[in-house]
């Protein structure tokens, strides 16, 4: 095998630029920070997910296994990025040809491309399986999930195709340049487009369903905010596609290729984090929210600006009336529960001198009479119609899966 001149750069520099082989890789610090931050966040949320499964004695399900597999794949991918950052995360003309042609560099690049596609594909399927578990009983959402799963096929194919174009030809040792190595940028561009489309669909699918649920405004906005964290993955996918286009154009492929690897790592880790957010919300409600510190903060934040429309001396509605008087709800096709289109509340017992207000608030003079009044209100509620339609059952099941 012929010896390569160590002074030859791996790519021709732009006019007026002199190769500097001793220059510190400009992406070294960025790669270390990206891997450290996102891998740590991923394992924090995954750990909460596993803890909640064990503490609540819940059954281990398919999307849990996919989340763990995606986390392991992302960890290996991050390790490969760190391994090659000191050598490959620089301008292409600042990298010597002898270093790029070494067995170490070739094995690192093959591993990066392999786990790049594998971690992203596992992360997306982890989310799709979770969506199917929560929203799969809705026909239109189920069809959207099938289409999105089909669109991940280019990513799955790239797991095997791109490494085969970068690895040495069959029967050749590591360090032998594959004559088809330049063809790897074509499937890379196709994967970038398919990846962006899939991320956009994953970010969109749950939002129309959640907005139609009969939840309080704060709870509904909170759930939307949880699922909207997938926008971070969309931003990373857009950035990755841009650098894939630049890579396809052949401008500084080493630097832009390494930026694309970092964007792919962000995508895969965000997928694991997003799939673990429902468990994290349960952990917050059961372990963090009941603490004295959170209760103190909540009381301080809500102590100002409260309005009362009540009748007792403390400015609050008596508890027996709050429990007894039903709340009228606007009826719509996504309503769950009983249709209270016509509700009648009878007048209280004669001789007590009680008077019902417009809001249905009833006052009395003696505690015994109050209890009698509460029982009378509960006994005289009349429901004219009770029915649950198929869309209502879908929304009810969705709420049960979410909470």
WOZIGI-V899649 format. One record per backbone hydrogen bond with DSSP energy under -0.5 kcal/mol. CO is the residue of the C=O (numbers start at 1). NH is the residue of the N-H. If there is no record, write none. Layout:
BEGIN
co->CO nh->NH
co->CO nh->NH
END
This chain:
BEGIN
co->5 nh->8
co->8 nh->97
co->14 nh->17
co->20 nh->23
co->25 nh->28
co->27 nh->31
co->28 nh->32
co->29 nh->33
co->30 nh->34
co->31 nh->35
co->32 nh->36
co->33 nh->37
co->34 nh->38
co->35 nh->39
co->36 nh->40
co->37 nh->41
co->38 nh->42
co->39 nh->43
co->40 nh->44
co->41 nh->45
co->42 nh->46
co->43 nh->47
co->44 nh->48
co->45 nh->49
co->46 nh->50
co->47 nh->51
co->48 nh->52
co->49 nh->53
co->50 nh->54
co->51 nh->55
co->52 nh->56
co->53 nh->58
co->54 nh->57
co->61 nh->64
co->61 nh->65
co->62 nh->66
co->63 nh->67
co->64 nh->68
co->65 nh->69
co->66 nh->70
co->67 nh->71
co->68 nh->72
co->69 nh->73
co->70 nh->74
co->71 nh->75
co->72 nh->76
co->73 nh->77
co->74 nh->78
co->75 nh->79
co->76 nh->80
co->77 nh->81
co->78 nh->82
co->79 nh->83
co->80 nh->84
co->81 nh->85
co->82 nh->86
co->84 nh->87
co->84 nh->88
co->84 nh->89
co->85 nh->89
co->88 nh->90
co->89 nh->27
co->91 nh->94
co->92 nh->10
co->92 nh->11
co->92 nh->95
co->94 nh->96
co->95 nh->10
co->96 nh->100
co->97 nh->101
co->99 nh->102
co->102 nh->106
co->103 nh->107
co->104 nh->108
co->105 nh->109
co->106 nh->110
co->107 nh->111
co->108 nh->112
co->109 nh->113
co->110 nh->114
co->111 nh->115
co->112 nh->116
co->113 nh->117
co->114 nh->118
co->115 nh->119
co->116 nh->120
co->117 nh->121
co->118 nh->122
co->119 nh->123
co->120 nh->124
co->121 nh->125
co->122 nh->126
co->123 nh->127
co->124 nh->128
co->125 nh->129
co->126 nh->130
co->127 nh->131
co->128 nh->132
co->129 nh->133
co->130 nh->134
co->131 nh->135
co->132 nh->136
co->135 nh->138
co->137 nh->139
co->138 nh->142
co->139 nh->143
co->140 nh->144
co->141 nh->145
co->142 nh->146
co->143 nh->147
co->144 nh->148
co->145 nh->149
co->146 nh->150
co->147 nh->151
co->148 nh->152
co->149 nh->152
co->150 nh->153
co->152 nh->156
co->153 nh->157
co->154 nh->158
co->155 nh->159
co->156 nh->159
co->157 nh->160
co->157 nh->161
co->158 nh->162
co->158 nh->163
co->160 nh->164
co->161 nh->165
co->162 nh->165
co->162 nh->166
co->163 nh->167
co->169 nh->172
co->173 nh->176
co->175 nh->177
co->178 nh->181
co->180 nh->183
co->181 nh->184
co->182 nh->185
co->183 nh->186
co->183 nh->187
co->184 nh->188
co->185 nh->189
co->186 nh->190
co->187 nh->191
co->188 nh->192
co->189 nh->193
co->190 nh->194
co->191 nh->195
co->192 nh->196
co->193 nh->197
co->194 nh->198
co->195 nh->199
co->196 nh->200
co->197 nh->201
co->198 nh->202
co->199 nh->203
co->200 nh->204
co->201 nh->205
co->202 nh->206
co->204 nh->207
co->204 nh->208
co->205 nh->209
co->206 nh->210
co->207 nh->211
co->208 nh->212
co->209 nh->212
co->210 nh->213
co->213 nh->215
co->216 nh->220
co->217 nh->221
co->218 nh->222
co->219 nh->223
co->220 nh->224
co->221 nh->225
co->222 nh->226
co->223 nh->227
co->224 nh->228
co->226 nh->229
co->227 nh->230
co->228 nh->231
co->229 nh->232
co->229 nh->233
co->230 nh->234
co->231 nh->235
co->232 nh->236
co->233 nh->237
co->234 nh->238
co->235 nh->239
co->236 nh->240
co->237 nh->241
co->238 nh->242
co->239 nh->243
co->240 nh->244
co->241 nh->245
co->242 nh->246
co->243 nh->247
co->244 nh->248
co->245 nh->249
co->246 nh->251
co->247 nh->250
co->250 nh->252
co->252 nh->256
co->253 nh->257
co->254 nh->258
co->255 nh->259
co->256 nh->260
co->257 nh->261
co->258 nh->262
co->259 nh->263
co->260 nh->264
co->261 nh->265
co->262 nh->266
co->263 nh->267
co->264 nh->268
co->265 nh->269
co->266 nh->270
co->267 nh->271
co->268 nh->272
co->269 nh->273
co->270 nh->274
co->271 nh->275
co->272 nh->276
co->273 nh->276
co->273 nh->277
co->274 nh->277
co->276 nh->280
co->277 nh->281
co->278 nh->282
co->279 nh->283
co->280 nh->284
co->281 nh->285
co->282 nh->286
co->283 nh->287
co->283 nh->288
co->284 nh->288
co->284 nh->289
co->288 nh->291
co->291 nh->295
co->292 nh->296
co->293 nh->297
co->294 nh->298
co->295 nh->299
co->296 nh->300
co->297 nh->301
co->298 nh->302
co->299 nh->303
co->312 nh->315
co->316 nh->312
co->318 nh->321
co->318 nh->322
co->319 nh->323
co->320 nh->324
co->321 nh->325
co->326 nh->328
co->332 nh->335
co->338 nh->340
co->339 nh->385
co->342 nh->384
co->344 nh->346
co->349 nh->352
co->355 nh->363
co->357 nh->360
co->361 nh->357
co->363 nh->355
co->366 nh->370
co->367 nh->371
co->368 nh->372
co->369 nh->373
co->370 nh->374
co->371 nh->375
co->372 nh->376
co->373 nh->377
co->374 nh->378
co->375 nh->379
co->376 nh->380
co->378 nh->381
co->382 nh->384
co->389 nh->393
co->390 nh->394
co->391 nh->395
co->392 nh->396
co->393 nh->397
co->394 nh->398
co->395 nh->399
co->396 nh->400
co->397 nh->401
co->398 nh->402
co->399 nh->403
END
